[in-house]
Structures are given as structure tokens and as C-alpha cells.
């Protein structure tokens, strides 16, 4: 896995979910996000559900559109998460990042959490959409992180994801390495939260991440482009 990820670093932009999830994001900012995504060829744009349709219109299938479900707390009911997923997919979303019910996990209600994830996964897979399950590592102890990853894999999730970026802290290399150990090579891992530099992104990829969620994608990629151009001119 690590050797494969080292090769993928060459296409760093293609591993980035270019995200704008702040509550005061404007339509103008969303349009700008889409233009940046097209320019740098990011994997997706990630926006709140109300902007999915606009992003689909802006991107014309050139870049995938992703959105969030149960975000950022994960505490909405399963029925609401399923409905939110269906609405977003009908609007054109191709990737769904859902937040687990963290309180239920910490209460030991594994059956609830698994059913919560499975409901979103089964809905999304009918549309051939990808589901990433946000476990919010900052709020979990090691054993809870392991259990969350096991549940997500068992429920058919395509990815497990570290963080919403709205909690106490974000992605760490140790959490990503642990998640990779638990889910194995066939489930993707998205590192998200606090990733602002190329150094951050590469460290997380080397630890096992296959996707990076960040609002700093342009900064990360532009620095890489400038570095490559500098080397060629020497």
C-alpha cells in the first residue's frame, strides 16, 4: 500500500477533494471553487448539499461533485441521512461523505451505527456513488477508532475518513496508519482536517491515505508546481 501511495504522490491534485464546507460559503465562492477544480484537475469538489446542483452545472462532468450527509455532528436519524443522500444523488452528487452517529458508537450501540452506515451505502450504491464514512477520530479512543473502521467496512463503505474538520482536531499520520491496518488494502482512506501544506498531504499519503480533503488544495498544488518548474530551470 505504501509503495502504491508513493507513486500516487506524483498526481497529488488527483487525490484532493477540493472542499468548501463553511456555513457562510456564498454562491460566488462556490463557482470560484469549481473553476479552481477544473484548472488544477482535483478529484472532486466537496460542498454542502444545497450547492450540489450548481456545481454539477458548473463542472459539466469534468470534475466529480461530492457532498456531506449528517454533517458535521452525525446525530441526525438514519431516515434523515438516507433522505439527504437520495436528494443529493438525484441532484447529481457522485460521492457522499457521511458522519457516523458518534454518540451511539461511544454508547456501544454497534447495531445502530452499522445500520446507519449501511442505509446510506445501499442508497448511494444504487446510483453507483461512492460513500466515505467519517469516524471523527478526535472524539474517539483507539479502540473506538478500530471498531468504527470495522463497522464501516462491514457495512460496505468505500472509504473511511478521519474527520469533518469541524471538531477538536483533524487528520494525523498515526490515525491514518491505524485505519489502514484495520480496513486493509481494499478500502480507501480519506484524511481530512487541518491539512494545509504539501508536506502535510504527502505525510498522510505515505501513512496510507488515498484521498485528501482540504480547503487548501490550490496552495498545496501551486507550491508543488512552482517547485517542479524551479528544478527544470536549473
Rosetta blueprint (number, residue, H / E / L):
1 X L
2 X H
3 X H
4 X H
5 X H
6 X H
7 X H
8 X H
9 X H
10 X H
11 X H
12 X L
13 X H
14 X H
15 X H
16 X E
17 X E
18 X E
19 X E
20 X E
21 X L
22 X L
23 X L
24 X L
25 X L
26 X L
27 X H
28 X H
29 X H
30 X H
31 X H
32 X H
33 X H
34 X H
35 X H
36 X H
37 X H
38 X H
39 X H
40 X H
41 X L
42 X L
43 X L
44 X E
45 X E
46 X E
47 X E
48 X L
49 X H
50 X H
51 X H
52 X H
53 X H
54 X H
55 X H
56 X H
57 X H
58 X H
59 X H
60 X L
61 X L
62 X L
63 X L
64 X E
65 X E
66 X E
67 X E
68 X E
69 X E
70 X L
71 X L
72 X L
73 X L
74 X L
75 X L
76 X L
77 X L
78 X H
79 X H
80 X H
81 X H
82 X H
83 X H
84 X H
85 X H
86 X H
87 X H
88 X H
89 X H
90 X H
91 X L
92 X L
93 X L
94 X L
95 X E
96 X E
97 X E
98 X E
99 X E
100 X L
101 X L
102 X H
103 X H
104 X H
105 X H
106 X H
107 X L
108 X L
109 X L
110 X H
111 X H
112 X H
113 X H
114 X H
115 X H
116 X H
117 X H
118 X H
119 X H
120 X H
121 X H
122 X H
123 X H
124 X H
125 X H
126 X L
127 X L
128 X L
129 X L
130 X E
131 X E
132 X E
133 X E
134 X E
135 X L
136 X L
137 X H
138 X H
139 X H
140 X L
141 X L
142 X H
143 X H
144 X H
145 X H
146 X H
147 X H
148 X H
149 X H
150 X H
151 X H
152 X H
153 X H
154 X H
155 X L
156 X L
157 X L
158 X L
159 X E
160 X E
161 X E
162 X L
163 X L
164 X L
165 X L
166 X L
167 X L
168 X L
169 X L
170 X L
171 X L
172 X L
173 X H
174 X H
175 X H
176 X H
177 X H
178 X H
179 X H
180 X H
181 X H
182 X H
183 X H
184 X L
185 X L
186 X L
187 X L
188 X E
189 X E
190 X E
191 X E
192 X E
193 X L
194 X L
195 X L
196 X L
197 X L
198 X H
199 X H
200 X H
201 X H
202 X H
203 X H
204 X H
205 X H
206 X H
207 X H
208 X L
209 X L
210 X L
211 X E
212 X E
213 X E
214 X E
215 X L
216 X L
217 X H
218 X H
219 X H
220 X H
221 X H
222 X H
223 X H
224 X H
225 X H
226 X H
227 X H
228 X H
229 X H
230 X H
231 X H
232 X H
233 X H
234 X L
